[in-house]
């Protein structure tokens, strides 16, 4: 299964309004237009929504090699709150080994301001 097909089958990401902008080996960009259901009790985008956006970019970038990759660990650091507009998550491969790969995902707004940085490591199942 290719990365684009995997992204299309991600029902949770689709439910959250996340769409794929770009996919390539070791890289991907996803976007999410902020909707009222993305906001938490204080009126800013809920951390889980940002995490899901970043995770979608990670999944797409890491599965672009036609080898199933699943998350091992991930973390996110939030820098700026948002409550409207469009957010982008751009995944970049930092390290690719036979069974493990690591990615950094930068989440930005429409003005290219840094909202959050996510780092994820994946396990590559049955690599060739």
Secondary structure, 3 states (H helix, E strand, C coil): CCHHHHHHCCHHHHHCCEEEEEEECCEEEEEEECCHHHECCCCCECHHHHHHHHHHHHHHHHCCCCCCEEEEEEEEEECCCCCCCEEEEEEEEEEECCCEEEEEEEEECCCCCEEEEEEEEEEECCCC
